[in-house]
Amino acid sequence: MKIITMTMLALLWCSIAWANTADTFIPTEVRSVTVYRSGAQVYRSGSGQVPAGQSIIKFTDLSPAVTPSSIQFSATGDFTILSVNFQRNYINPLENSVEAKALQSQIEGLDEQLRRLDVEMQVLKEEESLLLANKQIGGQQTGVQLQDLQAIAEYYRNRLKAIKLESLDLEQDKQQMLKEKEKLQQQLGEITGRMKRGISGEIWVKVLSERAVDARFQLNYLVPTAGWTPSYDVRVADIGEAVDLDLKGDVYQSSGENWEGVTLSLSTGVPTEGGVKPNVQPWWLAPYEPVVYYDARDQMAGKAAGMGIAKEEAESRDYASPPPPPPPPPPPAEYASVEQFERTTTREYRISVPYDIPSDGKPYTVAIEKYELPATYQYYVAPKYDQDAFLTAKVSGWEEYNLLSGPANLFFEGSFLGKTQLNTRQTSDTLELSLGRDKGIVVTRVKDDQYKDKQFIGSKETRRIGWKIELRNTKSKAVNILVEDQIPISTSDEIEVTLRNDGGARLEKERGRLTWELDLKPGASRTLNFQYEVKYPKRMELVLE
């Protein structure tokens, strides 16, 4: 009881100490952001005056998703930093909103100008009424000289005209200001609605200074509700030319604060994964005993408590994730300069052009880098499954760029072919890309009727099957073609498979794969034949074609 009392007194003393300290609000702006594959480090800066004595510097209108342990704070000035704390403002997220305050200030300024316009218009209206009320010239007994009448008439005409024109100008100015005010009110309404739906984050820094000093502040923190995914545009102008690989980043964030005109850096690191290596612990084996439990609900209802065996159930959670990026627009003619920094375990791309990334969770495409990679081209045909030829590009030298796996848009000869997946986790030093179908290579696969036989010897049945593959190059260029087919593989000692004619193919026995690699000149044709024999018990039913 004594310990609890002491703890409560300590907490109360801390609360009183914070409450009795003067508050100073310092506005800050997001200057730069390092976006990780998952999470983002936000860098803010601002300046202001630190008052004499002990005070609390409050940095408001921040993301409520800040990871408190990630906050780093620094400042320049002759004062002492006592503590740094993160708070969430659940009461009034609009309070101290820099953006909302700026809009409100503009609206108030327009209101003041509108009031002045109304005063000027009212004065002109009174002057017009005064002129119109004194139209009678001279007395009833005496007339007015013509020269005086002309002068008075000219004065009335000029003055009334000036009043009307000035009133018209003032009315136009008023309408323009009203439109501008309406626009500002809409913007303020959007901010108000957005902030009222959520909460705001605040960083409170307690400082001690002997005198009032000017200072500059820098703070940065991690927000987990952001990230980026790599995507690519793969462009091939023609066979024989290098592959143009455009690396892009689809950046998203829903941190609660907009990033406007910030310097972006995209990092391949994932700080949310943690960096502590695992330790292998002893693996003790013991008999598994099911957990017996009693159904307390039946017992409470007046029934005999039932017995059951507890089952382990895997619970799946549907965690929120950014929507898939829409098909990206065509890339610009030139890329902004990007600096690459290779750290010990990650790579970082610093984008030179400022970007706006709203806090709406939508992906925004950022151009990162363009690579020109050497490639060799080959057509691939698997006529048993598809009688179209597929153009493939085998790209070398890609591993030196530390690329990430991701979706890619394929463009060949200026046309969009479709999407594919770039898998950079493969161990091969050659990256193979499928560039789509090419109808210029005609392929057929038919049975070879000259090698078709069925025999019965004792309890065994022997089937002989042959296939004929024909290829024709209708293109104006010579092509290299890789053809793959197969023979069946036995899974029983009672089934015997024999390749009688490989047709010049290379056989991979473990997989039953036949491979031909050949060159076809423009207009040339080639026929490939292979035959195999299967011996098996007559009682078996096998699919041999």
C-alpha positions in Angstrom: 0.0 0.0 0.0 2.9 2.3 0.8 4.5 1.6 -2.6 1.3 2.3 -4.4 0.8 5.6 -2.6 4.4 6.7 -3.4 3.9 5.8 -7.1 0.7 7.8 -7.3 2.3 10.8 -5.7 5.2 10.6 -8.1 2.8 10.5 -11.1 0.8 13.3 -9.6 4.0 15.4 -9.2 5.0 14.7 -12.8 1.6 15.8 -14.0 1.7 19.0 -12.0 5.2 19.7 -13.2 4.1 19.4 -16.9 0.9 21.3 -16.2 2.7 24.3 -14.6 5.2 24.6 -17.4 4.6 27.3 -20.1 3.7 26.0 -23.5 5.3 27.2 -26.8 3.9 26.0 -30.1 6.4 25.7 -32.9 5.1 25.0 -36.5 7.1 22.5 -38.5 7.0 21.3 -42.1 7.8 17.9 -43.6 11.1 18.4 -45.5 12.0 14.9 -46.6 10.8 11.3 -46.2 12.6 8.0 -46.4 10.1 5.5 -47.5 10.9 1.8 -46.7 9.2 -1.2 -48.2 7.0 -1.1 -45.1 7.0 2.1 -43.0 8.5 5.6 -43.6 10.8 7.9 -41.7 9.5 11.5 -41.7 11.9 14.4 -41.3 10.5 17.7 -40.1 12.1 21.1 -39.3 11.0 24.4 -37.9 12.2 27.5 -36.0 11.0 29.6 -33.2 11.9 31.2 -29.9 12.6 29.3 -26.7 11.4 31.4 -23.7 13.5 31.9 -20.6 13.1 29.4 -17.8 11.5 25.9 -18.0 9.0 25.5 -20.8 7.4 22.9 -23.1 7.9 23.2 -26.8 5.0 21.5 -28.5 5.1 20.3 -32.1 1.5 19.7 -33.2 -0.5 18.5 -36.2 1.6 15.4 -36.6 0.7 11.9 -37.6 -1.1 9.9 -34.8 0.6 6.8 -36.1 4.1 7.8 -34.9 6.1 5.0 -33.4 7.2 6.7 -30.1 10.4 4.7 -29.7 11.6 6.0 -33.1 11.4 9.7 -32.3 14.7 11.6 -32.8 14.9 15.2 -31.8 17.7 17.8 -32.2 18.0 21.5 -32.0 20.5 24.4 -32.3 20.5 27.0 -29.5 21.8 27.7 -26.0 19.3 25.7 -24.0 19.0 22.2 -22.4 16.6 19.5 -23.5 15.1 17.8 -20.5 12.7 15.3 -22.0 10.9 14.3 -25.2 7.4 12.8 -25.1 4.8 11.8 -27.7 1.1 12.5 -27.1 -2.1 11.8 -29.1 -4.7 14.6 -29.1 -8.1 13.0 -28.8 -9.9 16.2 -27.7 -9.4 18.8 -30.4 -7.3 17.6 -33.3 -8.0 21.0 -35.0 -6.3 22.9 -32.3 -3.0 24.3 -33.4 -3.4 23.0 -37.0 -1.0 25.0 -39.0 -2.9 24.5 -42.3 -6.3 25.2 -40.7 -5.0 28.3 -39.0 -3.5 29.7 -42.2 -6.8 29.2 -44.1 -8.8 30.7 -41.2 -6.5 33.7 -41.2 -7.0 34.2 -44.9 -10.8 34.0 -44.5 -10.7 36.6 -41.7 -8.5 38.9 -43.9 -11.1 38.6 -46.7 -13.9 39.4 -44.2 -12.1 42.6 -43.2 -11.7 43.6 -46.9 -15.4 42.9 -47.6 -16.4 45.1 -44.6 -14.3 48.0 -46.0 -15.9 47.5 -49.5 -19.3 47.7 -48.0 -18.4 50.9 -46.2 -17.1 52.5 -49.5 -20.2 51.3 -51.4 -22.5 52.8 -48.7 -20.7 56.2 -48.8 -21.1 56.3 -52.6 -24.8 55.4 -52.3 -25.3 58.2 -49.8 -23.5 60.7 -52.0 -25.7 59.6 -55.0 -28.8 60.1 -52.8 -27.6 63.6 -51.8 -27.1 64.6 -55.4 -30.4 63.4 -56.5 -32.2 65.1 -53.6 -30.8 68.5 -54.6 -31.7 68.6 -58.2 -33.7 71.8 -57.9 -31.6 74.8 -59.1 -32.3 78.4 -58.3 -35.4 79.9 -56.6 -39.0 80.0 -57.8 -38.7 83.7 -58.6 -35.3 83.8 -60.1 -34.1 81.8 -63.0 -30.6 80.3 -63.7 -28.2 81.6 -66.2 -27.6 79.2 -69.1 -23.9 79.1 -68.4 -24.4 78.2 -64.8 -27.0 75.5 -65.8 -24.5 73.9 -68.2 -21.8 73.9 -65.5 -24.1 72.3 -62.9 -25.4 69.8 -65.4 -21.9 68.8 -66.4 -21.0 68.4 -62.7 -24.0 66.2 -62.0 -23.3 64.1 -65.1 -19.6 63.6 -64.3 -20.1 62.9 -60.6 -23.0 60.5 -61.0 -21.1 58.7 -63.7 -18.0 58.4 -61.5 -20.2 57.1 -58.6 -21.8 54.5 -60.8 -18.5 53.3 -62.3 -16.8 53.2 -58.9 -19.7 51.3 -57.4 -19.5 48.8 -60.3 -15.8 48.3 -59.7 -16.4 47.8 -56.0 -19.2 45.3 -56.7 -16.9 43.3 -59.0 -14.2 43.3 -56.3 -16.7 42.1 -53.8 -17.9 39.2 -56.0 -14.3 38.1 -56.6 -13.6 38.2 -52.9 -16.7 36.2 -52.1 -15.7 33.5 -54.6 -12.2 33.3 -53.1 -13.7 33.1 -49.6 -16.0 30.3 -50.7 -13.0 28.4 -52.1 -11.1 28.9 -48.8 -14.1 27.8 -46.8 -14.3 24.6 -48.8 -10.7 23.8 -48.2 -11.1 24.5 -44.5 -14.2 22.3 -44.5 -12.2 19.4 -46.0 -9.5 19.8 -43.4 -12.0 20.1 -40.6 -13.9 17.0 -41.7 -10.6 15.0 -42.2 -9.2 15.9 -38.8 -12.5 15.5 -36.9 -12.6 11.9 -38.1 -9.3 11.1 -36.5 -6.8 12.2 -34.0 -3.5 14.1 -34.2 -0.1 13.5 -32.8 2.0 15.8 -30.8 5.6 15.8 -29.6 6.3 17.6 -26.3 9.8 18.7 -25.6 10.6 20.0 -22.1 13.5 22.5 -22.2 15.4 24.8 -19.8 16.9 28.1 -20.9 18.6 30.9 -19.0 17.2 33.5 -21.4 15.0 33.7 -24.5 16.9 32.3 -27.5 16.1 31.7 -31.2 16.4 28.1 -32.2 16.0 25.7 -35.1 14.5 22.3 -34.5 14.7 19.0 -36.3 12.7 15.9 -35.5 12.1 12.7 -37.3 10.0 9.6 -36.6 8.8 6.4 -38.1 5.2 5.9 -39.3 4.2 2.2 -40.1 1.3 3.1 -42.3 3.3 3.8 -45.4 5.5 2.0 -47.9 6.4 1.4 -51.5 6.4 -1.4 -54.0 8.6 -1.7 -57.0 7.2 -2.0 -60.5 8.8 -2.0 -63.9 8.4 -1.1 -67.6 10.2 -3.6 -69.8 10.7 -2.1 -73.3 12.2 -3.9 -76.3 12.4 -1.9 -79.5 13.4 -4.9 -81.7 15.1 -8.3 -81.6 18.8 -7.9 -81.2 18.7 -4.6 -79.2 19.2 -4.1 -75.5 16.3 -4.2 -73.1 15.3 -0.9 -71.5 14.2 -1.5 -67.9 12.4 1.4 -66.2 12.3 1.0 -62.4 9.4 2.8 -60.6 8.2 2.9 -57.1 4.5 3.0 -56.2 4.4 5.0 -53.0 1.5 5.0 -50.6 0.8 6.4 -47.1 -2.1 6.9 -44.8 -0.3 8.4 -41.8 -2.8 11.3 -41.3 -0.4 14.0 -42.6 0.1 15.0 -46.2 3.6 15.1 -47.7 3.7 18.2 -49.9 6.7 19.1 -52.0 9.0 16.7 -50.0 12.3 15.1 -51.0 11.7 11.4 -51.3 14.2 8.6 -50.7 13.1 5.0 -51.4 14.9 2.4 -49.3 14.9 -1.4 -49.8 15.0 -1.8 -46.0 12.1 -3.0 -43.9 12.5 -1.6 -40.3 9.3 -3.1 -39.1 10.7 -6.6 -39.6 13.3 -6.2 -36.9 17.0 -7.0 -37.1 17.5 -9.5 -34.2 19.0 -12.8 -35.5 17.1 -15.9 -34.4 18.7 -18.4 -31.9 18.2 -22.2 -32.4 16.9 -23.6 -29.1 16.8 -27.3 -28.1 13.9 -29.2 -29.6 12.5 -31.4 -26.9 10.2 -34.3 -27.9 7.5 -35.4 -25.5 4.2 -37.2 -25.9 1.4 -34.9 -26.9 -1.5 -34.9 -24.4 -4.8 -33.3 -25.6 -6.2 -30.6 -23.3 -9.4 -31.7 -21.7 -11.9 -28.9 -20.9 -15.4 -28.6 -19.5 -18.1 -26.6 -21.2 -18.9 -24.1 -18.5 -21.9 -22.8 -20.4 -23.7 -26.1 -20.1 -22.8 -26.3 -16.4 -24.3 -22.8 -15.8 -27.4 -23.7 -17.7 -28.1 -26.6 -15.3 -26.7 -29.4 -17.6 -23.9 -31.8 -17.0 -20.6 -30.3 -18.1 -19.6 -31.8 -21.4 -16.0 -32.9 -22.1 -14.1 -32.1 -25.3 -10.7 -32.1 -26.8 -9.2 -28.6 -27.5 -8.3 -28.2 -31.1 -5.6 -25.9 -32.5 -7.2 -23.6 -35.0 -5.2 -21.3 -37.3 -6.8 -17.9 -37.2 -6.4 -15.8 -40.3 -6.5 -12.1 -40.2 -7.1 -9.8 -43.1 -4.7 -7.0 -42.5 -5.3 -3.8 -44.4 -3.0 -3.4 -47.4 -2.6 -0.7 -50.2 -4.7 -1.3 -53.3 -2.9 -2.7 -56.3 -1.4 0.0 -58.4 -3.4 0.9 -61.5 -1.7 0.5 -64.8 1.0 3.2 -64.7 1.0 6.0 -67.3 3.7 6.1 -70.0 7.0 7.2 -68.5 8.3 10.8 -69.2 10.9 11.4 -71.9 13.6 12.1 -69.3 14.0 10.8 -65.8 14.8 13.1 -62.9 18.3 12.5 -61.5 18.4 9.8 -58.8 21.3 9.2 -56.4 21.9 5.6 -55.3 23.4 4.8 -52.0 24.3 1.3 -51.2 24.5 0.6 -47.5 25.6 -2.5 -45.7 22.3 -4.4 -46.0 20.0 -2.0 -48.1 20.0 0.2 -51.1 18.5 3.7 -51.1 17.3 5.8 -54.1 17.2 9.6 -53.5 14.8 11.3 -55.9 15.8 14.8 -56.9 12.3 16.1 -57.9 9.9 17.1 -55.0 6.8 15.0 -54.8 3.3 15.4 -53.2 2.0 12.2 -51.5 -1.4 12.7 -49.9 -2.5 10.7 -46.9 -5.2 8.7 -48.8 -3.6 5.2 -49.1 -3.5 5.4 -52.9 -0.4 4.5 -54.8 1.6 7.3 -56.5 4.1 6.3 -59.1 7.6 7.7 -58.6 10.2 7.3 -61.5 13.4 5.9 -60.0 15.9 4.7 -62.6 16.3 3.5 -66.1 18.6 0.6 -67.0 19.9 -0.6 -70.4 20.6 -4.3 -70.1 22.2 -6.6 -72.7 20.0 -9.5 -73.9 19.8 -12.5 -76.2 16.6 -13.4 -77.8 15.1 -16.8 -78.4 11.7 -18.3 -79.4 10.3 -20.9 -77.1 7.8 -23.6 -78.2 6.0 -26.3 -76.2 3.6 -27.5 -78.9 2.0 -30.2 -76.7 0.5 -27.4 -74.6 0.4 -24.4 -76.9 1.2 -24.3 -80.6 2.2 -20.6 -80.5 5.8 -19.5 -80.3 6.8 -17.2 -77.4 9.6 -14.7 -77.7 11.9 -14.7 -74.7 14.7 -12.3 -73.8 17.5 -13.6 -71.6 18.9 -10.6 -69.8 22.4 -10.7 -68.2 24.1 -8.3 -65.8 20.9 -7.6 -63.9 22.2 -8.8 -60.6 24.7 -5.9 -60.2 21.7 -3.5 -59.8 20.2 -5.2 -56.8 16.7 -5.2 -58.3 13.6 -6.2 -56.4 10.9 -8.6 -57.5 7.8 -7.0 -58.7 5.2 -6.7 -61.5 6.3 -5.5 -64.9 4.5 -4.0 -68.0 5.8 -5.5 -71.2 6.3 -3.3 -74.3 7.6 -4.8 -77.6 8.0 -2.8 -80.8 6.0 0.1 -79.2 3.0 -2.1 -78.3 1.8 -3.1 -74.9 1.9 -6.9 -74.6 0.6 -7.4 -71.1 1.9 -7.9 -67.6 4.5 -10.3 -66.1 6.3 -10.8 -62.9 10.0 -10.0 -62.4 11.5 -12.6 -60.1 14.9 -11.5 -58.9 15.2 -14.1 -56.2 16.3 -16.7 -58.6 19.8 -18.1 -58.4 20.6 -17.9 -62.1 22.7 -15.1 -63.4 20.3 -14.7 -66.4 16.9 -13.2 -66.1 14.4 -14.6 -68.5 11.5 -12.5 -69.8 8.6 -13.7 -71.8 7.7 -11.1 -74.5 4.5 -12.7 -75.6 3.3 -14.7 -78.6 4.6 -14.3 -82.2 2.3 -15.5 -84.9 5.2 -15.2 -87.4 6.5 -18.7 -86.3 4.0 -21.3 -87.4 4.0 -24.5 -85.3 2.0 -27.8 -85.7 2.1 -31.0 -83.7 0.4 -34.1 -85.1 0.6 -37.9 -84.7 3.1 -39.7 -86.9 0.9 -42.4 -88.5 3.9 -44.2 -89.8 4.8 -45.1 -86.3 1.6 -46.3 -84.7 1.3 -49.8 -83.4 -0.2 -52.0 -80.7 0.9 -55.5 -79.8 -0.1 -58.1 -77.2 2.5 -60.6 -75.9 1.4 -62.8 -73.0 0.0 -60.6 -70.2 1.7 -57.5 -71.6 0.6 -54.8 -74.0 3.0 -52.8 -76.1 2.1 -49.4 -77.6 4.2 -47.5 -80.1 3.5 -43.8 -80.5 5.2 -41.2 -82.7 4.8 -37.4 -83.0 5.7 -35.0 -85.8 6.4 -31.3 -85.1 6.6 -28.9 -88.0 8.0 -25.3 -87.7 8.1 -22.6 -90.3 9.6 -19.1 -90.1 7.5 -16.6 -91.9 9.5 -13.6 -90.6 12.0 -11.6 -92.5 14.8 -12.4 -90.0 16.5 -15.5 -88.9 15.4 -16.8 -85.5 16.7 -19.2 -82.8 14.0 -21.5 -81.5 14.0 -23.8 -78.4 11.5 -26.6 -78.7 10.4 -28.8 -75.8 8.3 -31.9 -75.7 8.1 -35.0 -73.5 7.8 -38.7 -73.1 6.0 -40.4 -70.2 7.9 -41.5 -67.1 7.3 -44.8 -65.4 6.3 -44.9 -61.8 6.1 -48.7 -61.5 8.4 -51.6 -62.3 5.5 -53.1 -64.3 5.6 -50.2 -66.8 8.5 -49.9 -69.2 9.1 -46.7 -71.3 11.6 -46.7 -74.1 12.6 -43.8 -76.4 12.9 -45.4 -79.8 13.8 -42.2 -81.8 14.8 -39.0 -80.2 14.8 -37.0 -83.5 18.1 -35.3 -82.5 16.7 -34.0 -79.2 18.5 -33.9 -75.9 16.8 -36.1 -73.3 16.5 -35.2 -69.6 15.6 -38.7 -68.2 14.5 -37.6 -64.7 11.8 -35.4 -66.2 11.2 -37.1 -69.6 11.9 -33.8 -71.3 13.0 -33.6 -74.9 14.8 -30.4 -76.1 15.7 -29.1 -79.5 17.6 -25.9 -80.3 17.7 -24.8 -83.9 18.1 -21.8 -86.2 15.6 -21.1 -88.9 16.3 -18.7 -91.7 13.6 -16.5 -93.2 11.0 -18.7 -94.9 12.7 -21.9 -93.8 10.9 -24.9 -92.4 11.9 -27.8 -90.2 10.3 -31.1 -89.2 11.1 -32.9 -85.9 10.1 -36.5 -85.2 10.3 -38.6 -82.1 8.8 -42.0 -81.1 8.5 -43.9 -77.9 7.3 -47.3 -76.8 5.4 -48.3 -73.6 5.0 -51.9 -72.3 2.6 -52.5 -69.5 0.2 -55.1 -68.1 -3.0 -55.5 -70.1 -5.1 -54.9 -67.1 -3.8 -51.3 -66.7 -5.5 -48.3 -68.2 -2.9 -45.6 -69.1 -3.1 -42.3 -70.9 -0.2 -42.4 -73.4 -0.8 -39.4 -75.6 
